Amino acid sequence: MRLTINHVTRYRYDVAPARIIQLLRMTPASFDGHNVADWRIDVDCDARLREGRDGFGNVTHMLYIDAPPGEVQVAVTGRVTTRNRHGLAAGLPEPLPPAAYLRQTPLTHPDEAIVDFAHALEASGGSTLDKLHRLAAALNARLSFETGQTDVDTDAATAFGAGHGVCQDFTHIFLSAARVNNIPARYVSGHLYRRDGAELQAASHAWAEALVPDLGWVGFDPSNGISPDDAYVRVACGLDYPDAAPVSGTRTGGRGETLSVDVRVVEQAQAQTQT
Protein backbone atom coordinates (compact mmCIF):
# COMPACT_ATOMS: atom_id res chain seq x y z
CA MET A 1 0.00 0.00 0.00
CA ARG A 2 1.28 3.50 -0.82
CA LEU A 3 0.33 5.89 1.97
CA THR A 4 0.62 9.65 2.29
CA ILE A 5 0.81 11.09 5.81
CA ASN A 6 0.22 14.69 6.84
CA HIS A 7 0.73 15.40 10.55
CA VAL A 8 0.23 19.01 11.66
CA THR A 9 0.87 20.26 15.21
CA ARG A 10 -0.19 23.82 16.07
CA TYR A 11 0.78 25.82 19.14
CA ARG A 12 -1.06 29.00 20.04
CA TYR A 13 -0.04 31.33 22.89
CA ASP A 14 -1.81 34.16 24.62
CA VAL A 15 1.69 35.48 25.35
CA ALA A 16 4.45 34.16 23.09
CA PRO A 17 7.41 32.44 24.81
CA ALA A 18 10.98 33.63 24.51
CA ARG A 19 12.22 30.26 23.24
CA ILE A 20 10.94 26.79 22.34
CA ILE A 21 12.99 23.59 22.41
CA GLN A 22 11.27 20.41 21.21
CA LEU A 23 12.38 16.83 20.60
CA LEU A 24 10.55 15.45 17.57
CA ARG A 25 10.15 11.71 16.97
CA MET A 26 8.14 12.11 13.79
CA THR A 27 10.33 10.54 11.09
CA PRO A 28 9.97 6.81 10.31
CA ALA A 29 12.76 4.49 9.19
CA SER A 30 12.70 2.01 6.33
CA PHE A 31 12.73 -1.69 7.16
CA ASP A 32 11.42 -4.95 5.69
CA GLY A 33 8.04 -4.26 4.08
CA HIS A 34 8.12 -0.55 5.07
CA ASN A 35 9.88 1.80 2.65
CA VAL A 36 9.98 5.55 3.30
CA ALA A 37 9.85 7.17 -0.16
CA ASP A 38 10.18 10.75 1.07
CA TRP A 39 9.66 12.65 4.31
CA ARG A 40 10.00 16.26 5.41
CA ILE A 41 9.42 18.52 8.40
CA ASP A 42 8.36 22.14 7.84
CA VAL A 43 8.13 24.85 10.50
CA ASP A 44 6.28 28.06 9.62
CA CYS A 45 8.74 30.40 11.35
CA ASP A 46 12.49 30.84 11.74
CA ALA A 47 13.73 27.61 13.33
CA ARG A 48 16.64 25.20 13.49
CA LEU A 49 16.36 21.42 13.15
CA ARG A 50 19.15 19.03 14.16
CA GLU A 51 18.77 15.37 13.17
CA GLY A 52 19.99 12.49 15.33
CA ARG A 53 19.07 9.11 16.78
CA ASP A 54 18.09 8.23 20.32
CA GLY A 55 18.99 5.18 22.40
CA PHE A 56 16.11 3.16 20.94
CA GLY A 57 17.27 3.74 17.36
CA ASN A 58 14.52 6.28 16.58
CA VAL A 59 15.19 9.10 14.13
CA THR A 60 14.95 12.35 16.10
CA HIS A 61 15.05 16.06 15.37
CA MET A 62 15.80 18.75 17.92
CA LEU A 63 13.75 21.83 17.12
CA TYR A 64 14.95 25.25 18.32
CA ILE A 65 12.86 28.41 17.89
CA ASP A 66 14.10 31.72 19.29
CA ALA A 67 11.52 34.49 19.78
CA PRO A 68 8.64 32.47 18.28
CA PRO A 69 5.44 34.20 17.16
CA GLY A 70 2.13 33.74 18.94
CA GLU A 71 1.29 30.75 16.73
CA VAL A 72 3.68 28.04 15.55
CA GLN A 73 2.93 25.20 13.15
CA VAL A 74 5.03 22.07 12.66
CA ALA A 75 3.95 20.12 9.57
CA VAL A 76 5.22 16.65 8.73
CA THR A 77 4.54 15.23 5.27
CA GLY A 78 5.71 11.99 3.75
CA ARG A 79 5.05 8.94 1.63
CA VAL A 80 5.58 5.35 2.72
CA THR A 81 5.12 2.11 0.79
CA THR A 82 4.02 -0.76 3.02
CA ARG A 83 3.58 -4.51 2.63
CA ASN A 84 1.63 -6.79 4.95
CA ARG A 85 4.22 -8.67 6.99
CA HIS A 86 1.64 -9.92 9.53
CA GLY A 87 3.19 -7.88 12.31
CA LEU A 88 6.83 -8.85 11.72
CA ALA A 89 9.19 -5.89 12.25
CA ALA A 90 12.53 -7.02 10.80
CA GLY A 91 15.43 -4.97 9.53
CA LEU A 92 15.21 -2.20 12.14
CA PRO A 93 18.20 -0.82 14.04
CA GLU A 94 18.38 -2.57 17.41
CA PRO A 95 20.85 -0.71 19.64
CA LEU A 96 19.50 -2.26 22.85
CA PRO A 97 19.51 -5.90 23.95
CA PRO A 98 16.06 -7.52 24.21
CA ALA A 99 16.33 -7.72 28.01
CA ALA A 100 16.09 -3.92 28.15
CA TYR A 101 12.44 -4.22 27.16
CA LEU A 102 11.61 -6.31 30.22
CA ARG A 103 11.87 -3.25 32.46
CA GLN A 104 8.61 -1.88 33.79
CA THR A 105 8.15 1.89 33.96
CA PRO A 106 5.84 4.05 36.10
CA LEU A 107 3.27 3.92 33.26
CA THR A 108 3.45 0.12 32.85
CA HIS A 109 4.05 -0.97 36.45
CA PRO A 110 1.56 -3.79 37.14
CA ASP A 111 -0.78 -3.96 40.08
CA GLU A 112 -2.14 -7.22 41.50
CA ALA A 113 -5.00 -7.30 38.97
CA ILE A 114 -2.64 -7.12 35.98
CA VAL A 115 -0.31 -9.71 37.52
CA ASP A 116 -3.21 -12.12 38.03
CA PHE A 117 -4.46 -11.42 34.49
CA ALA A 118 -1.01 -12.08 33.01
CA HIS A 119 -0.44 -15.26 35.01
CA ALA A 120 -3.83 -16.64 33.95
CA LEU A 121 -2.89 -16.17 30.31
CA GLU A 122 0.50 -17.78 30.93
CA ALA A 123 -1.14 -20.78 32.60
CA SER A 124 -3.27 -21.44 29.52
CA GLY A 125 -0.15 -22.72 27.75
CA GLY A 126 0.86 -22.64 24.11
CA SER A 127 3.73 -20.95 22.32
CA THR A 128 4.89 -17.42 23.06
CA LEU A 129 3.15 -16.27 19.86
CA ASP A 130 -0.10 -17.94 20.94
CA LYS A 131 0.07 -16.29 24.36
CA LEU A 132 0.65 -12.85 22.87
CA HIS A 133 -2.24 -13.19 20.45
CA ARG A 134 -4.45 -14.27 23.37
CA LEU A 135 -3.25 -11.28 25.39
CA ALA A 136 -4.13 -8.83 22.60
CA ALA A 137 -7.52 -10.49 22.05
CA ALA A 138 -8.33 -10.55 25.76
CA LEU A 139 -7.57 -6.84 26.15
CA ASN A 140 -9.62 -6.00 23.07
CA ALA A 141 -12.58 -7.90 24.53
CA ARG A 142 -12.18 -6.68 28.11
CA LEU A 143 -11.59 -2.95 27.57
CA SER A 144 -13.75 -0.39 25.79
CA PHE A 145 -12.17 2.26 23.58
CA GLU A 146 -13.22 5.63 25.01
CA THR A 147 -11.64 9.00 24.35
CA GLY A 148 -11.51 11.76 26.92
CA GLN A 149 -11.40 9.41 29.93
CA THR A 150 -7.61 9.08 30.23
CA ASP A 151 -4.58 11.22 29.43
CA VAL A 152 -0.85 10.80 28.78
CA ASP A 153 -0.19 10.37 32.53
CA THR A 154 -2.69 7.53 33.04
CA ASP A 155 -0.86 4.34 34.00
CA ALA A 156 -1.68 0.78 32.99
CA ALA A 157 -3.11 -0.23 36.36
CA THR A 158 -5.53 2.71 36.43
CA ALA A 159 -6.77 2.12 32.88
CA PHE A 160 -7.07 -1.64 33.45
CA GLY A 161 -9.10 -1.07 36.60
CA ALA A 162 -11.36 1.45 34.86
CA GLY A 163 -11.91 -0.90 31.94
CA HIS A 164 -11.48 1.72 29.24
CA GLY A 165 -8.96 3.92 27.51
CA VAL A 166 -7.40 4.76 24.16
CA CYS A 167 -4.69 3.04 22.12
CA GLN A 168 -1.97 4.32 24.45
CA ASP A 169 -3.68 2.69 27.45
CA PHE A 170 -4.31 -0.62 25.66
CA THR A 171 -0.63 -0.67 24.72
CA HIS A 172 0.65 0.11 28.22
CA ILE A 173 -1.45 -2.71 29.68
CA PHE A 174 -0.21 -5.12 26.98
CA LEU A 175 3.40 -4.20 27.79
CA SER A 176 2.83 -4.58 31.51
CA ALA A 177 1.31 -8.06 31.18
CA ALA A 178 3.88 -9.28 28.64
CA ARG A 179 6.76 -8.19 30.87
CA VAL A 180 5.15 -9.88 33.90
CA ASN A 181 5.39 -13.08 31.84
CA ASN A 182 9.07 -12.36 31.04
CA ILE A 183 8.44 -11.44 27.39
CA PRO A 184 10.35 -8.39 26.12
CA ALA A 185 7.85 -5.86 24.79
CA ARG A 186 8.02 -2.26 23.59
CA TYR A 187 5.74 0.68 22.85
CA VAL A 188 5.36 1.78 19.21
CA SER A 189 3.98 5.05 17.92
CA GLY A 190 2.97 5.62 14.33
CA HIS A 191 0.09 6.15 11.96
CA LEU A 192 -2.88 4.04 10.89
CA TYR A 193 -4.69 4.18 7.57
CA ARG A 194 -8.38 3.90 8.40
CA ARG A 195 -10.09 1.59 5.94
CA ASP A 196 -13.46 2.90 7.14
CA GLY A 197 -12.74 6.15 5.29
CA ALA A 198 -11.92 8.29 8.34
CA GLU A 199 -8.98 10.18 6.86
CA LEU A 200 -8.70 12.96 9.43
CA GLN A 201 -7.58 11.83 12.89
CA ALA A 202 -6.95 13.75 16.10
CA ALA A 203 -3.76 11.91 17.07
CA SER A 204 -1.19 9.35 16.05
CA HIS A 205 -1.73 5.66 16.78
CA ALA A 206 0.01 3.30 19.22
CA TRP A 207 0.57 -0.44 19.44
CA ALA A 208 3.08 -2.90 20.90
CA GLU A 209 5.86 -5.14 19.65
CA ALA A 210 6.98 -8.25 21.53
CA LEU A 211 9.93 -10.56 20.98
CA VAL A 212 8.89 -14.00 19.77
CA PRO A 213 11.47 -16.84 19.67
CA ASP A 214 12.47 -17.83 16.11
CA LEU A 215 10.46 -14.93 14.63
CA GLY A 216 11.84 -11.73 16.15
CA TRP A 217 9.84 -8.62 16.96
CA VAL A 218 6.13 -8.97 16.19
CA GLY A 219 3.52 -6.24 16.44
CA PHE A 220 0.21 -6.47 18.30
CA ASP A 221 -2.52 -3.82 18.30
CA PRO A 222 -4.83 -4.67 21.23
CA SER A 223 -7.07 -1.65 20.63
CA ASN A 224 -8.03 -3.12 17.25
CA GLY A 225 -7.47 -6.79 18.09
CA ILE A 226 -5.06 -7.44 15.20
CA SER A 227 -1.39 -7.48 14.30
CA PRO A 228 -0.19 -4.51 12.23
CA ASP A 229 -0.59 -4.96 8.47
CA ASP A 230 0.06 -2.71 5.47
CA ALA A 231 -2.22 0.00 6.92
CA TYR A 232 0.34 0.79 9.65
CA VAL A 233 3.24 3.25 9.43
CA ARG A 234 5.77 2.67 12.20
CA VAL A 235 7.57 5.79 13.46
CA ALA A 236 9.19 5.29 16.90
CA CYS A 237 9.49 2.87 19.81
CA GLY A 238 10.44 2.85 23.48
CA LEU A 239 9.60 1.42 26.87
CA ASP A 240 6.39 3.47 27.07
CA TYR A 241 4.64 6.54 25.64
CA PRO A 242 7.16 9.21 26.74
CA ASP A 243 9.98 7.33 24.98
CA ALA A 244 8.10 7.34 21.66
CA ALA A 245 5.97 10.50 21.91
CA PRO A 246 5.92 12.46 18.64
CA VAL A 247 6.73 15.74 20.43
CA SER A 248 8.24 16.51 23.81
CA GLY A 249 10.12 19.49 25.13
CA THR A 250 9.89 22.79 26.91
CA ARG A 251 9.58 26.52 26.45
CA THR A 252 10.99 29.59 28.18
CA GLY A 253 8.34 32.09 29.23
CA GLY A 254 5.00 32.47 27.51
CA ARG A 255 1.50 31.91 28.78
CA GLY A 256 -1.77 30.36 27.69
CA GLU A 257 -0.58 27.56 25.41
CA THR A 258 -3.18 25.73 23.28
CA LEU A 259 -2.16 22.62 21.34
CA SER A 260 -4.02 21.04 18.43
CA VAL A 261 -3.06 18.07 16.25
CA ASP A 262 -4.44 16.98 12.89
CA VAL A 263 -3.34 13.72 11.28
CA ARG A 264 -4.41 12.67 7.79
CA VAL A 265 -3.46 9.26 6.35
CA VAL A 266 -4.61 8.43 2.82
CA GLU A 267 -3.68 6.08 0.01
CA GLN A 268 -1.39 7.81 -2.46
CA ALA A 269 -3.88 7.57 -5.33
CA GLN A 270 -6.45 9.37 -3.17
CA ALA A 271 -3.93 12.03 -2.15
CA GLN A 272 -3.11 12.77 -5.79
CA THR A 273 -6.81 13.04 -6.64
CA GLN A 274 -7.36 15.57 -3.82
CA THR A 275 -4.47 17.87 -4.87
Secondary structure, DSSP 8 states (H G I E B T S, - for coil): -EEEEEEEEEEEEEE--SEEEEEEEEE---BTTEEEEEEEEEESSS-EEEEEE-TTS-EEEEEEEES--SEEEEEEEEEEEE---TTB--S----S-GGGGG---TTT---HHHHHHHHHHHHT---HHHHHHHHHHHHHHHSEE-TTS--TT--HHHHHHHTEE-HHHHHHHHHHHHHHTT--EEEEEEEE--TTS--EESS-EEEEEEEETTTEEEEEBTTTTB---TTEEEEEEESSHHHH-SEEEEEES-EEEEEEEEEEEEEHHHHHHH-
